[in-house]
């Protein structure tokens, strides 16, 4: 996949998916897949998005990192990705956006967006305006209707709400994959080792959403291998007075030594209980052991 951070003219006609695509959830995938399907018509599947949110969106709490987003788009079949600073186009009118960007830069023949897509200066362009302006430029525009799962619309806002309430099952359904925290393992205080529950510690990348504080059943992948885990997200109130959240996971069945410096993916599968403060490390160790057994049961191990 080719990634552009500047408005460089495409050498080939394209089918363009429009959106910020935070989370690349099921609703986004309908839009992206529609663009990808146009490859059979000789159009290059492309996506147009921004390097940051056009405005303060949910305090900047994103569902995916820029790297995760790009990887997901590539897996779906997007071949050209434009990731543009919003400031570059924020003052363009809807007419200018269609004429200069979609027609001029992309050479778009078909354009796809979600039901709530807005564009142009002040977000004044809506789905109907997009269709009309595109038609005048010889572009076919199609608006995809919302995707629903269990009566819920697959939207970034709905997924954030689910994560903040600890409903990881719903969040994963709406995403179409498991919510994932990816980071290099950092060194902790080795308290887990002292309690016979050695853990891997990951930091949340700045701007990434932090799910509800609590304990989760998880699957942890590194070096091409996957292990069951029990993950605590929060501030570890029993052993720490820090207010900075982290992601700490005990790999119950892993006996391969420390993982410091390795990049690890933690996929949250099920919420077990809220984070809580215990009277001491003995009570904490007992709780972790119980959580481990619960996680293994939930994961079918």
N, C-alpha and C positions, 0 to 999 in steps of 0.2 A: 504494500500500500504506500502510495506517495502522500506525504504530508506537507502542506504549504502553510506558512504563517504570514504570507503576503498575497495580495490579489494578483496572482500571475495567471494570465489567460490560458485556459485549457486548449490543448492542441487538438482535442477530439470532442465531438458532441457528447453531451452528458445527460443522464437522468439524475436529478438532484433531490436528496432528502434534506429537509430543512428542520432545524431544531437545536436546542442546547444539548439534548440527549443525556441529561444527568441520570446515571443509573443504567442507561440502555435497557430499559425495562420492556415488558411485553407490548405496551402501547408504542414505544419507539420502534420496536422491532417490526411492527406492521408497516410503519412508514419506510424504514430502511429496506425491508424485504421487497417492497413495491418498487423501489429504485433499482435494487439488484436484479429483479426479474426482467428489467429492460435491457439487460446485457444481450439477450437473444435478439433484440432489435438493432443491435449495433451501437448501443449507447453505453458509455462508460459509467458505472455506478459511482456516484459522488455524494459526499455529505458536506454541508456547510454549517459550521458552528463557531462558537466563540471561545477564546482562551480564558474568559472569566464571565460571570453572569452579567447580563446587561444592566441589572440594578441589584441592590441588596436583596438577595433571595434567600429567605429563611436563615439569615445571619451567616450566609456562606457555608452552611452545612451540606456538603456534597455527598452523594452516594458512591461515587467512584472518583479515583484520582485521574488526572489527565492520561497517565499511561494505561490504566485499566480501561478507560473509555476507548482509547485508540485501539487497544488489543481486541476489545469486544466488537468494535465496528469492522475491523479487518476480518475477524472470524465470520461475520455475517455476509461478507462479500463486497464491502465497500473498497473501491480501488483508489479513489482520490479523496483525501480529507483536507478541507480548508479549515484551519483553526485560526481565526482572525481576532485581533484586538477589537473589542466592541467600539472603542472610541473612533476607529477609522471610519465606521459607517453610521454612527449614531445620528448624525444630522441629515442623512439622506432621506428624501421623501419616499413614500412607497413607490411612486413612479420611477424615481432614480434607482431604487434598489432593484426593481425588476429589469429595467432597461440596461443599467450599467453593470450590475453584478450577475444576475441570472442569465441575461442574454449576452452581455458583453464579455464577462469573465468566463463563465461556465459554458457558453454556447449551448445552453440547456434546451432540450427538446421536450422534456417532461419534468415536472416538479411535483414533489409530494410533501405533505405536511400533516400535522395532527389537527384535530378539531378545534383546538384552542390557540392555534398559532397566530401571532401578531408580528408585524414587521414595520419598518420605516420609522421616521422621526416620531418619537413619543409613542410608538406602538400603535399608530393610528390605522395601519393597514390590517384588515381582517381576512378571513377565508374568502369571502365573496369578492373583495377588492383584488385579492391575489389572482383569482380565476379570471377576472376581467382584464387586468393589466397584462397577465401572461398571454391571454388570448390575442391581445393587440400586438404582441411581439412574436406570435407564431409558436407559443409554448403551451403545451397542455398541462394544466394544473389539476391535481386531484387531492381532495381533503379526505383523510382517513377518519372514520368514526372511532369513538373510544373503544378500547378493549376492556372487557369486564371479566373478573374472576371472582366467583362466589358472591356476585352482586356488587363487588367493589371495582371502581374504575382504576385501571393500571395507570397511575400517575406518580410523579416524583414526590408530590406532597403526601399522597396516601401512604407511600412506602416510608417516608420519614416519620409519619405519625405512628405507623406500625412498629418501626424500630424503637422509637422513643417510649412506646408502651410495653416493649418486650415481646410483641407478637411477631417473633421471627418467622414463624410458619407462614403467616400472611405476607410478610415482606418478601420472603423467598418465592412465594407463588406469583406475586405481582412482578417481581424482577424477572422470573423465568430461570433463575439460577440462585445459588446460595450467596447471601451477603458475605463479602470477603474482606478481611483485613490482611494486607500484605506489607511486610516490613523486614528489615534486617534485625536479627535477634540482638538485643542489647543486654549488657550485664546488669543483673539485679543485686540484691543483698544476700543471695544464697540462703535465704530462710527456708525456701522450699526444699533444698537439699538437706538442711538440718532436720526437717520434719519428715524426711523420707518421701517427699513429693516434689522432686526437682521440676522446675518450670522453665518455660521459655517466655521471655518478656518482649513484647512489641510495643512500639510507640505509634500513636495515631498521627498520620500525616496532617499537617496544618490544613484546615478547611474541610477535612473529612468528618462526616457525622459520627457521633459517639452514641451507640445504642444505649438502651436503658441499662443502668448499673445493675449487675447481677451475674449469675452463674449460668453458663450455657453448655450444652453438649455440642461438640465441634469435631470437625475433621481437619487435620493439619497435614499439609503437604510440603515436602522439601526433598531435594535430590531425586525427584521422580517417585518418591514413596509417600504413602498416606497412612496416617495413624489416627486412631480415635483420641479425643482429648476432652478435658473439662476446662472451660475457659472462664476466667473471672474478668469482667470489664468493670472498672471503677477505680477507686482510690485506696483500696486495701486498708480500711479504717482500723483493723486490729493491729497492724504492724507499721503503719505509716501515718504521718500527719500532713502529707502533701495533698493538694487539691487538684493535681494534674492527673487525669485519667490515663490508664494504660490497659493493655490487653495481656493477661498472664495466663498461660496454659500449662496444665500438667498432662503429659503424655503417658497414660497409664501403662501402655504396653511397649514403650520404647526404652531400650537399654543400650543405646549406641553412643553415649557420652554427650558432651556439651555441644551446642549448636551455635555458639557465639560467632557473629559475623556472617552467618548464612541467611539468605532470604527465605522467609517462611510465609506460607499462606494459611490463614485460619478461616475456615468456613463455618459460620454459625448455623446450627441445625435445629436446636430446640432450647427454649428457656426453661431452666430448672428452678431457680429461686432468686429473690432479690439479694443484693449484696448486704451483708450485715456485719456488725462489729461483735466479736467474741471476747470472752473474758481473758483469753490468753492463747498462746500458741498450741497448747494441748487440745483445747476445745476446737480451735481452728483446724488442726490436723485431722481430728475426727470428722469434722464437717466435710473437708476436702475428700477424705476417703469415701464418705457416703455419696458425695456428689459424683465421684469417679464411677462408683457402681451404678448410680442412676444413669449417668451418661452412657455407659456401656450397654445398659438395657435399652435405652432410647435409640442407640445407634445399631442395635442388633448384633453386638459383638459378643 
